[in-house]
Amino acid sequence: MGLASLQASTAGLESNDAGDSTYNLVEGQLATFTSQRDALAGQMLNLREGAAFNNQPIPDQQAIQLIQQAQALLHSVRNLANNP
């Protein structure tokens, strides 16, 4: 997500729109993506810690769902980088 978000931010900076409207829009969307990423990472971390320290199994369906959500988020960030 890091490189794609850098590309999106750079594209927003380079837009030269009046009032930096594209830049502000891109940065706002990146902030939303970052919050979504942090929420997903927190869920993944909780599952991993439960498995590592409490011998709790990670349900396959839950793992698949989190992976799919993370992939969709990455796709959204890449799309923003290509179309700011």
MDAnalysis code that builds the backbone (N, CA, C; Angstrom):
import MDAnalysis as mda
import numpy as np

u = mda.Universe.empty(252, n_residues=84, atom_resindex=np.repeat(np.arange(84), 3), trajectory=True)
u.add_TopologyAttr("name", ["N", "CA", "C"] * 84)
u.add_TopologyAttr("resid", np.arange(1, 85))
u.add_TopologyAttr("resname", ["MET", "GLY", "LEU", "ALA", "SER", "LEU", "GLN", "ALA", "SER", "THR", "ALA", "GLY", "LEU", "GLU", "SER", "ASN", "ASP", "ALA", "GLY", "ASP", "SER", "THR", "TYR", "ASN", "LEU", "VAL", "GLU", "GLY", "GLN", "LEU", "ALA", "THR", "PHE", "THR", "SER", "GLN", "ARG", "ASP", "ALA", "LEU", "ALA", "GLY", "GLN", "MET", "LEU", "ASN", "LEU", "ARG", "GLU", "GLY", "ALA", "ALA", "PHE", "ASN", "ASN", "GLN", "PRO", "ILE", "PRO", "ASP", "GLN", "GLN", "ALA", "ILE", "GLN", "LEU", "ILE", "GLN", "GLN", "ALA", "GLN", "ALA", "LEU", "LEU", "HIS", "SER", "VAL", "ARG", "ASN", "LEU", "ALA", "ASN", "ASN", "PRO"])
u.atoms.positions = np.array([
    [0.827, -1.181, 0.000],
    [0.000, 0.000, 0.000],
    [0.874, 1.248, 0.000],
    [2.073, 1.149, 0.537],
    [2.940, 2.312, 0.676],
    [3.291, 2.989, -0.633],
    [3.766, 2.216, -1.597],
    [4.182, 2.803, -2.872],
    [2.986, 3.381, -3.622],
    [1.878, 2.678, -3.619],
    [0.687, 3.171, -4.314],
    [0.178, 4.459, -3.673],
    [0.226, 4.548, -2.352],
    [-0.233, 5.778, -1.703],
    [0.720, 6.932, -1.993],
    [2.004, 6.651, -2.089],
    [2.976, 7.686, -2.460],
    [2.719, 8.175, -3.883],
    [2.431, 7.249, -4.785],
    [2.130, 7.622, -6.171],
    [0.860, 8.471, -6.246],
    [-0.152, 8.112, -5.478],
    [-1.401, 8.877, -5.480],
    [-1.172, 10.279, -4.932],
    [-0.441, 10.370, -3.844],
    [-0.167, 11.672, -3.245],
    [0.639, 12.553, -4.193],
    [1.624, 11.965, -4.847],
    [2.438, 12.711, -5.813],
    [1.580, 13.206, -6.971],
    [0.689, 12.361, -7.465],
    [-0.204, 12.775, -8.552],
    [-1.095, 13.927, -8.108],
    [-1.551, 13.883, -6.876],
    [-2.356, 14.978, -6.353],
    [-1.571, 16.271, -6.276],
    [-0.312, 16.173, -5.856],
    [0.553, 17.354, -5.793],
    [0.812, 17.934, -7.171],
    [0.979, 17.070, -8.144],
    [1.322, 17.505, -9.496],
    [0.122, 18.028, -10.280],
    [-1.075, 17.896, -9.738],
    [-2.274, 18.261, -10.495],
    [-2.384, 19.762, -10.759],
    [-1.841, 20.585, -9.879],
    [-1.891, 22.048, -10.030],
    [-3.310, 22.587, -10.167],
    [-4.272, 21.927, -9.550],
    [-5.652, 22.418, -9.573],
    [-5.778, 23.664, -8.704],
    [-6.714, 24.505, -9.070],
    [-6.986, 25.691, -8.260],
    [-7.425, 25.257, -6.868],
    [-6.819, 25.839, -5.867],
    [-7.171, 25.487, -4.499],
    [-6.715, 24.111, -4.086],
    [-5.855, 23.508, -4.877],
    [-5.345, 22.160, -4.572],
    [-6.471, 21.152, -4.361],
    [-7.538, 21.274, -5.133],
    [-8.702, 20.412, -4.925],
    [-8.382, 18.935, -5.127],
    [-7.615, 18.599, -6.157],
    [-7.272, 17.189, -6.382],
    [-6.395, 16.672, -5.254],
    [-5.408, 17.463, -4.867],
    [-4.525, 17.058, -3.767],
    [-5.332, 16.813, -2.495],
    [-6.217, 17.737, -2.151],
    [-7.021, 17.588, -0.936],
    [-7.930, 16.370, -1.011],
    [-8.497, 16.121, -2.179],
    [-9.349, 14.949, -2.366],
    [-8.543, 13.660, -2.194],
    [-7.370, 13.624, -2.827],
    [-6.514, 12.433, -2.737],
    [-6.072, 12.200, -1.296],
    [-5.634, 13.245, -0.625],
    [-5.171, 13.090, 0.756],
    [-6.302, 12.648, 1.682],
    [-7.499, 13.155, 1.453],
    [-8.642, 12.714, 2.247],
    [-8.953, 11.245, 2.029],
    [-8.883, 10.817, 0.772],
    [-9.135, 9.409, 0.467],
    [-8.043, 8.529, 1.063],
    [-6.797, 8.996, 1.008],
    [-5.697, 8.229, 1.601],
    [-5.869, 8.097, 3.115],
    [-6.370, 9.132, 3.758],
    [-6.623, 9.054, 5.201],
    [-7.688, 7.997, 5.498],
    [-8.713, 7.940, 4.660],
    [-9.750, 6.921, 4.822],
    [-9.171, 5.526, 4.619],
    [-8.367, 5.371, 3.569],
    [-7.732, 4.075, 3.317],
    [-6.834, 3.664, 4.482],
    [-6.113, 4.618, 5.045],
    [-5.227, 4.314, 6.166],
    [-6.029, 3.826, 7.367],
    [-7.149, 4.451, 7.643],
    [-8.009, 4.006, 8.746],
    [-8.537, 2.595, 8.499],
    [-8.926, 2.330, 7.261],
    [-9.409, 0.989, 6.916],
    [-8.292, -0.039, 7.064],
    [-7.085, 0.318, 6.609],
    [-5.947, -0.584, 6.737],
    [-5.641, -0.877, 8.198],
    [-5.666, 0.160, 9.024],
    [-5.376, -0.025, 10.442],
    [-6.400, -0.942, 11.107],
    [-7.661, -0.797, 10.723],
    [-8.704, -1.660, 11.284],
    [-8.496, -3.113, 10.866],
    [-8.179, -3.332, 9.599],
    [-7.912, -4.696, 9.122],
    [-6.686, -5.286, 9.800],
    [-5.641, -4.494, 9.897],
    [-4.408, -4.976, 10.528],
    [-4.656, -5.337, 11.988],
    [-5.480, -4.555, 12.665],
    [-5.808, -4.859, 14.055],
    [-6.523, -6.189, 14.193],
    [-7.463, -6.453, 13.292],
    [-8.168, -7.734, 13.322],
    [-7.211, -8.893, 13.054],
    [-6.323, -8.701, 12.089],
    [-5.350, -9.749, 11.762],
    [-4.405, -9.992, 12.928],
    [-3.975, -8.921, 13.559],
    [-3.070, -9.039, 14.701],
    [-3.735, -9.785, 15.848],
    [-5.001, -9.478, 16.108],
    [-5.715, -10.182, 17.171],
    [-5.799, -11.679, 16.891],
    [-6.069, -12.039, 15.651],
    [-6.126, -13.461, 15.293],
    [-4.767, -14.122, 15.465],
    [-3.732, -13.442, 14.999],
    [-2.385, -13.998, 15.092],
    [-1.946, -14.166, 16.544],
    [-2.214, -13.164, 17.361],
    [-1.830, -13.262, 18.769],
    [-2.612, -14.357, 19.483],
    [-3.891, -14.485, 19.144],
    [-4.682, -15.557, 19.733],
    [-4.136, -16.923, 19.370],
    [-3.707, -17.065, 18.130],
    [-3.133, -18.340, 17.685],
    [-1.774, -18.585, 18.332],
    [-0.956, -17.549, 18.391],
    [0.412, -17.717, 18.885],
    [0.477, -17.899, 20.398],
    [-0.337, -17.161, 21.129],
    [-0.185, -17.143, 22.582],
    [-1.298, -17.849, 23.343],
    [-2.413, -18.101, 22.688],
    [-3.534, -18.740, 23.378],
    [-3.999, -20.015, 22.695],
    [-3.224, -20.467, 21.714],
    [-3.532, -21.708, 21.018],
    [-4.937, -21.708, 20.408],
    [-5.386, -20.542, 19.959],
    [-6.701, -20.431, 19.335],
    [-6.556, -20.616, 17.828],
    [-7.373, -21.457, 17.241],
    [-7.295, -21.628, 15.785],
    [-7.820, -20.381, 15.068],
    [-7.283, -20.138, 13.895],
    [-7.780, -19.053, 13.055],
    [-8.786, -19.669, 12.087],
    [-10.044, -19.271, 12.186],
    [-11.054, -19.833, 11.278],
    [-10.722, -19.494, 9.822],
    [-10.738, -20.508, 8.979],
    [-10.396, -20.312, 7.567],
    [-11.229, -19.213, 6.922],
    [-12.528, -19.252, 7.154],
    [-13.410, -18.277, 6.510],
    [-13.084, -16.854, 6.952],
    [-12.759, -16.690, 8.216],
    [-12.415, -15.357, 8.710],
    [-11.102, -14.876, 8.098],
    [-10.131, -15.763, 7.996],
    [-8.850, -15.405, 7.380],
    [-9.044, -15.031, 5.913],
    [-9.828, -15.817, 5.202],
    [-10.089, -15.538, 3.783],
    [-10.778, -14.189, 3.627],
    [-11.749, -13.921, 4.480],
    [-12.475, -12.652, 4.404],
    [-11.537, -11.466, 4.650],
    [-10.661, -11.565, 5.628],
    [-9.722, -10.478, 5.909],
    [-8.739, -10.282, 4.753],
    [-8.283, -11.376, 4.178],
    [-7.371, -11.284, 3.029],
    [-8.077, -10.612, 1.852],
    [-9.310, -10.995, 1.600],
    [-10.063, -10.388, 0.497],
    [-10.292, -8.899, 0.733],
    [-10.582, -8.530, 1.957],
    [-10.774, -7.115, 2.278],
    [-9.477, -6.335, 2.089],
    [-8.366, -6.923, 2.495],
    [-7.072, -6.260, 2.328],
    [-6.719, -6.116, 0.851],
    [-6.994, -7.147, 0.068],
    [-6.722, -7.068, -1.366],
    [-7.599, -6.017, -2.042],
    [-8.849, -5.923, -1.638],
    [-9.749, -4.910, -2.198],
    [-9.275, -3.508, -1.831],
    [-8.801, -3.348, -0.622],
    [-8.276, -2.054, -0.192],
    [-7.047, -1.677, -1.008],
    [-6.145, -2.615, -1.196],
    [-4.955, -2.360, -2.004],
    [-5.342, -1.999, -3.436],
    [-6.321, -2.687, -3.979],
    [-6.808, -2.369, -5.325],
    [-7.334, -0.932, -5.379],
    [-8.053, -0.519, -4.356],
    [-8.588, 0.847, -4.314],
    [-7.476, 1.885, -4.268],
    [-6.437, 1.610, -3.491],
    [-5.313, 2.548, -3.405],
    [-4.590, 2.617, -4.747],
    [-4.380, 1.477, -5.371],
    [-3.727, 1.471, -6.689],
    [-4.573, 2.203, -7.725],
    [-5.876, 2.033, -7.651],
    [-6.773, 2.730, -8.568],
    [-6.676, 4.244, -8.367],
    [-6.610, 4.674, -7.133],
    [-6.457, 6.100, -6.846],
    [-5.126, 6.615, -7.383],
    [-4.079, 5.812, -7.262],
    [-2.764, 6.221, -7.769],
    [-2.793, 6.402, -9.284],
    [-3.567, 5.574, -9.965],
    [-3.646, 5.646, -11.424],
    [-4.666, 6.663, -11.924],
    [-5.619, 7.016, -11.074],
    [-6.699, 7.940, -11.463],
    [-7.007, 8.910, -10.327],
    [-6.093, 9.834, -10.029],
    [-6.323, 10.718, -8.867],
    [-7.459, 11.657, -9.023],
])
